[in-house]
Amino acid sequence: MTTAELKDAAIFVMAYSFLQMDSTEKLGLFINKKASKFIDELIEAMTPIVGHYHSFKRRIETQINALDNKASIAKKSFSTTAPQLACDLLYLRLAPNERKGQRLAPILAEFYAVNKDKIAYISNKSCDTKYRKEAEDSQTLAYFYIENI
């Protein structure tokens, strides 16, 4: 696995864990039924991909732990929801227009191609609801993670 794919996988696993953390199955609706359904579908689609990267678990965890350390040192305060942050991470790391010419592993490119509308729907709806302030913080935090991985 290349370093670039390792970083992509780490962001992907972080997004997956954020979605799992705030699973609609456990906490109820997020924004509306459609958004909640999409969250559940994203978790379902992401599970086999996370399994695909299991053999690189230690290397991925090292990347994520380093990010957590950088975030804790930054001493910035963010208010966001887990689904917003997960979708922002997925979009800002996987979208072709955000990659600056970097190739994306086929398994991640396929996931994004199939699920980009769901990711966009959740992100956009977050901006249009009571979570507007959290949406701004979510993007800021997502950029922080992506720039520091």
C-alpha positions in Angstrom: 0.0 0.0 0.0 1.3 3.4 -0.9 1.5 6.2 1.6 -1.2 8.1 -0.2 -3.6 5.2 -0.1 -2.7 4.7 3.6 -3.7 8.3 4.3 -6.9 7.9 2.2 -7.8 4.7 4.1 -7.2 6.4 7.5 -9.6 9.2 6.6 -12.1 6.6 5.3 -11.9 4.6 8.5 -12.2 7.8 10.6 -15.4 8.7 8.6 -16.7 5.2 9.1 -16.1 5.3 12.9 -17.9 8.7 13.1 -20.9 7.4 11.3 -20.9 4.3 13.5 -20.6 6.5 16.6 -23.7 8.5 15.7 -25.6 5.6 14.1 -29.3 6.4 13.5 -30.1 2.9 14.7 -28.9 3.9 18.2 -29.8 7.6 18.3 -32.8 8.0 16.1 -33.3 10.4 13.1 -30.6 12.7 11.9 -32.2 15.7 10.1 -34.9 13.6 8.4 -35.8 10.0 7.4 -33.9 10.3 4.1 -30.7 11.5 5.7 -30.9 8.8 8.3 -31.5 6.1 5.7 -28.5 7.4 3.7 -26.3 7.2 6.9 -27.3 3.6 7.4 -26.6 2.8 3.7 -23.2 4.5 3.9 -22.3 2.4 7.0 -23.4 -0.7 5.1 -21.4 0.2 2.0 -18.3 1.1 4.0 -18.1 -2.0 6.2 -16.6 -4.3 3.6 -14.1 -1.7 2.6 -13.0 -1.2 6.2 -12.6 -5.0 6.2 -10.5 -4.8 3.1 -8.0 -2.6 4.9 -7.9 -4.8 8.1 -4.5 -6.2 7.3 -3.2 -2.6 7.5 -4.9 -1.8 10.8 -1.8 -0.9 12.8 -0.5 1.5 10.1 -4.0 3.1 9.8 -4.3 3.4 13.6 -0.9 5.1 13.7 -2.1 7.7 11.2 -5.4 8.3 13.1 -3.6 8.6 16.5 -1.2 11.1 15.0 -4.1 13.2 13.8 -5.8 13.0 17.1 -2.6 14.2 18.8 -2.3 17.1 16.4 -6.0 18.0 16.9 -5.6 18.0 20.7 -2.5 20.3 20.5 -4.3 22.7 18.1 -6.5 23.8 21.0 -9.3 24.9 18.7 -12.9 24.3 19.7 -15.3 22.7 17.2 -19.0 22.0 17.5 -20.2 19.5 14.9 -22.1 16.3 14.5 -20.5 13.0 13.6 -22.4 12.5 10.4 -21.5 16.0 9.1 -17.8 15.4 9.9 -17.9 12.0 8.3 -19.5 13.2 5.1 -17.1 16.2 4.9 -14.1 14.0 5.3 -15.4 11.6 2.6 -16.1 14.4 0.2 -13.0 16.5 0.8 -10.7 13.4 0.6 -12.4 11.3 -2.1 -14.0 13.7 -4.6 -12.0 13.8 -7.8 -12.1 17.6 -7.9 -10.5 17.7 -4.4 -7.7 15.3 -5.2 -5.4 17.7 -7.0 -4.4 15.0 -9.6 -3.7 12.3 -7.0 -5.0 8.8 -7.9 -7.5 7.2 -5.6 -7.4 3.5 -4.9 -10.0 1.7 -7.1 -12.0 0.4 -4.1 -12.3 3.9 -2.7 -13.0 5.5 -6.1 -15.8 3.0 -6.7 -17.3 3.7 -3.3 -17.3 7.4 -3.9 -18.8 7.1 -7.4 -21.7 5.0 -6.1 -22.3 7.1 -2.9 -21.4 10.7 -3.7 -25.0 11.7 -3.9 -25.8 10.4 -0.5 -22.7 12.1 1.0 -23.7 15.4 -0.7 -27.3 15.1 0.5 -26.3 14.7 4.1 -23.7 17.5 3.9 -26.0 19.9 2.1 -29.0 19.2 4.4 -26.9 19.8 7.4 -26.2 23.3 6.1 -29.9 24.0 5.7 -31.1 23.0 9.1 -30.5 23.8 12.8 -27.0 22.3 12.2 -25.8 25.2 10.1 -23.2 26.4 12.7 -22.0 22.8 13.1 -21.6 22.5 9.3 -19.1 25.3 9.2 -17.1 23.8 12.1 -17.3 20.4 10.5 -15.7 21.6 7.2 -13.0 23.4 9.1 -12.2 20.3 11.2 -12.3 18.1 8.1 -9.8 20.3 6.4 -7.6 20.3 9.5 -7.6 16.5 9.5 -6.9 16.2 5.7 -4.2 18.8 5.7 -2.4 17.2 8.7 -2.6 13.6 7.8 
